[in-house]
Amino acid sequence: MRKEIVELEQLLEIQRLQNMAWWETSDQYQEELEASEEVREEYEEMLKELSPELCAILDRIEEAWYLMKEAELQATYMQGISDGMDMQKEKLRRVC
């Protein structure tokens, strides 16, 4: 589940880059996309060279990273709810 959340976040980032391409030069978009792909390819190559023990450690690190990202997303979501409630309270104060 955590991995899917982070993958969704990455997909949203790609969509953000695609939307940027409409307003900025497509060269910038292409550069960022290629850099991202290059990093992904280097990471996959590195994984092939690691021992099983190191792969297991890396898996645990990745899981911790996914947990952290999930917590960040939840915190952002909760902060948005809190901000919305504060705005609604302020609106009600002005009306009453």
Protein Blocks (a to p, Z undefined) as FASTA:
>chain_A
ZZmmmmmmmmmmmmmmmmmmmmmcfklmmmmmmmmmmmmmmmmmmmmmpcfklmmmmmmm
mmmmmmmmmmmmmmmmmmmmmmmmmmmmmmmmmmZZ
